[in-house]
Amino acid sequence: LAGVDTALWDLRGRIEGKGVCELLGGSPRPIAAYGSSMRRDIAPADEAARLARLRDEKGFTAFKIRVGKTAGHDEDQWPGRTDELVPAVRKAIGDDVNLLVDGNSCYTASKAIEVGRMLEQNRVIHFEEPCPYWELEWTAEVTTALDLDVTGGEQDNDLAQWRRMIKMPAVDIVQPDVCYVGGLTRALRVAKMAEEAGMKCVPHSANHSLVMIFSLHMLGAIPNAGDYLEFSIEDQKSHRGAYAPALEAVDGCVQI
């Protein structure tokens, strides 16, 4: 469905001589991006050093790092990694750069709140998918307990589940993935539901496939867009040549 839907939006844009962003009422422009680390196999000191380097080379004003262990049952990737990683990265990138983290469904609610307190102490602004994504009540507990933004929704494709998630609210910021949710049309429905609830929307775009293009056009058009595009900092050879020109971060932004 996502493939057909996005192809039809592209076809309509070609017929009308406009980018999809323009079809949706937006305008092509640079969108601020956060440099998104996909790695849990990297030592905290090495992660901190490479993010500081990319801050200087690409002008990123925000980064996201991985904490805990994917669907980890409260476990860390190795003992002590998260507690070492977060302050090391904060120190390396400085106070003027925003820091986000992704739990990838790692924690129970109580553990997520414990970790979240540490994140707040290190001025983290965004705690993504702290609990198993299907445990909305756990995530809602974390959202209520913490002052930072709790985010999620990349895995969800059922609009009834989205209505429930937003009504609770389970998260502060919604993150539909255009390809997982079933295309741009359905992602826009999620964004509209979030807008009506006073919530921001940041489409999930974890790699440099076409989902990044779709997310850019969506962010450029929706009124409740979040502050950043998710932009992977990893060398993703498998996506090279999928489209041209390749997307690049310049002065911390990516052009629609």
C-alpha positions in Angstrom: 0.0 0.0 0.0 2.8 2.4 0.9 4.5 1.8 -2.5 1.3 2.4 -4.5 0.3 5.4 -2.4 3.7 7.2 -2.6 4.0 6.5 -6.3 0.5 8.0 -6.9 1.5 11.2 -5.0 4.7 11.3 -7.1 2.7 10.9 -10.3 0.3 13.7 -9.4 3.3 15.9 -8.7 4.8 15.2 -12.0 1.6 15.9 -13.8 1.1 19.2 -12.0 4.8 20.1 -12.2 5.1 20.4 -8.4 6.9 18.6 -5.7 4.7 16.7 -3.3 5.5 19.1 -0.5 4.0 21.9 -2.7 0.9 19.8 -3.5 0.4 19.6 0.3 0.6 23.3 0.7 4.3 23.5 1.8 7.3 25.0 0.2 10.7 23.3 -0.5 13.3 24.6 1.9 16.1 23.3 4.2 14.8 21.3 7.1 16.9 21.0 10.3 18.1 17.5 10.9 19.5 15.5 13.8 22.4 13.2 13.2 21.0 9.7 14.1 23.4 7.1 15.4 22.2 3.5 14.6 25.0 1.8 16.7 25.0 0.0 20.0 28.3 -1.8 19.3 30.4 1.4 19.7 32.2 2.3 22.9 30.9 5.5 24.6 34.1 7.4 24.2 34.2 6.5 20.4 30.6 7.5 20.0 31.2 10.8 21.7 34.2 11.6 19.6 32.5 10.9 16.3 29.5 13.0 17.1 31.6 15.9 18.1 33.5 15.5 14.8 30.2 15.5 12.8 29.0 18.5 14.7 32.0 20.4 13.4 31.9 18.9 9.9 28.2 18.9 9.1 26.9 21.6 11.4 24.4 19.3 13.3 22.7 21.1 16.2 21.2 17.8 17.5 22.1 14.1 17.7 20.3 10.9 18.7 22.0 8.0 20.3 20.9 4.4 21.2 20.4 3.5 24.9 19.6 0.1 26.4 19.2 -2.9 24.2 16.7 -3.5 21.5 13.6 -5.1 23.1 16.0 -5.7 25.9 13.9 -6.6 29.0 15.6 -3.9 31.0 19.1 -5.0 29.9 21.8 -2.8 28.6 23.8 -3.6 25.5 26.6 -4.4 28.0 26.6 -3.5 31.7 27.0 0.2 32.4 27.0 1.3 28.7 24.0 3.7 28.9 25.1 5.3 32.1 28.6 6.0 30.6 27.4 6.9 27.1 24.9 9.7 27.8 27.1 11.9 30.0 30.1 11.3 27.7 28.2 12.4 24.6 26.7 15.4 26.4 30.2 16.5 27.4 31.6 16.0 23.9 28.9 17.8 21.9 28.5 20.7 24.4 25.5 22.4 25.9 24.4 24.1 22.7 23.6 20.8 20.9 20.4 19.0 21.6 20.6 15.4 22.6 17.9 12.7 21.8 17.9 9.0 22.7 16.2 5.9 21.4 15.3 3.0 23.7 14.0 0.7 20.9 11.4 -1.0 23.2 14.0 -1.8 25.9 12.4 -1.0 29.2 9.6 -1.7 31.6 7.8 1.5 32.7 9.6 1.7 36.1 13.0 1.2 34.6 12.3 3.6 31.8 11.4 6.3 34.4 14.6 5.5 36.3 16.7 5.9 33.1 14.6 8.9 32.1 15.6 10.8 35.3 19.3 10.3 34.3 18.5 11.5 30.8 16.9 14.6 32.2 19.9 15.3 34.4 22.0 15.3 31.1 19.5 17.6 29.4 18.2 15.0 26.9 15.1 16.4 25.2 13.6 13.3 23.5 13.2 9.7 24.8 12.0 7.5 21.9 10.2 4.2 22.3 11.3 3.7 25.9 9.0 0.7 26.4 7.9 -2.2 24.1 5.9 -0.3 21.5 2.8 -2.5 21.9 2.7 -1.7 25.7 1.0 1.7 25.4 0.0 1.9 29.0 3.6 1.4 30.1 4.7 4.2 27.7 1.9 6.5 29.0 3.3 6.0 32.6 6.7 7.2 31.4 5.2 10.1 29.5 3.3 11.2 32.7 6.3 10.8 34.9 9.0 12.6 32.9 9.4 16.2 31.8 11.3 15.4 28.6 9.4 14.5 25.4 8.5 10.8 25.1 8.1 9.8 21.5 7.0 6.7 19.5 4.8 5.1 16.9 7.3 4.1 14.2 6.0 0.5 14.3 2.3 1.2 14.2 0.2 0.8 11.1 -3.4 0.5 12.6 -5.2 3.9 12.6 -7.4 2.7 15.5 -4.2 2.1 17.5 -3.0 5.5 16.6 -6.3 7.1 17.8 -5.9 5.2 21.1 -2.3 6.2 21.4 -3.0 9.9 20.8 -6.1 10.0 23.0 -4.3 8.5 26.1 -1.9 10.2 25.4 0.8 7.5 25.3 3.5 9.8 23.9 4.2 13.6 23.6 5.3 13.4 19.9 4.1 11.0 17.3 6.5 9.3 14.8 4.6 7.5 12.0 6.8 5.8 9.4 5.4 6.6 5.9 6.4 3.2 4.6 5.2 1.2 7.7 1.9 3.0 8.2 0.8 2.5 4.6 1.9 5.6 2.7 1.8 9.3 2.8 -2.0 9.5 2.8 -2.3 7.5 6.0 0.7 9.2 7.6 -1.0 12.5 7.0 -4.1 11.2 8.8 -1.9 10.4 11.8 -0.4 13.9 11.7 -3.8 15.5 11.5 -5.0 13.5 14.5 -1.9 14.6 16.4 -2.4 18.2 15.3 -6.0 18.2 16.7 -4.6 16.9 20.0 -2.0 19.6 20.1 0.9 17.2 19.5 3.9 17.4 17.2 4.7 14.9 14.4 8.2 13.8 13.4 8.0 11.0 10.7 10.4 8.1 11.4 13.1 7.9 8.8 15.9 5.7 10.0 17.7 5.2 6.8 18.5 6.9 3.5 16.0 4.9 1.4 13.0 6.7 -0.2 11.4 7.0 3.3 13.8 9.9 3.9 12.4 11.7 0.8 8.8 11.0 1.8 9.5 12.3 5.4 11.2 15.5 4.1 8.2 16.4 1.9 5.8 15.6 4.8 7.7 17.7 7.3 7.8 20.6 4.9 4.0 20.7 4.7 2.4 19.7 8.0 1.6 22.5 10.4 2.6 20.5 13.5 6.0 19.3 12.2 8.6 18.6 14.9 11.9 20.5 15.1 14.1 17.9 13.2 14.3 15.4 10.4 15.8 12.1 11.5 19.0 11.7 9.4 21.2 8.6 9.8 24.9 9.2 10.1 25.8 5.7 9.1 27.3 4.6 5.8 24.4 2.8 4.3 25.8 1.2 1.1 22.6 -0.7 0.3 20.7 2.5 -0.3 23.2 4.2 -2.6 21.8 5.1 -6.0 18.1 4.7 -4.9 17.6 8.3 -6.0 19.6 11.3 -7.2 20.9 13.6 -6.0 21.8 12.0 -2.7 20.7 13.8 0.4 23.4 15.6 2.3 23.4 17.5 5.6 24.8 21.0 5.1 24.9 23.4 8.1 22.8 20.9 10.0 20.0 21.0 7.4 18.7 18.8 4.6 17.1 20.4 1.5 13.6 19.2 0.5 
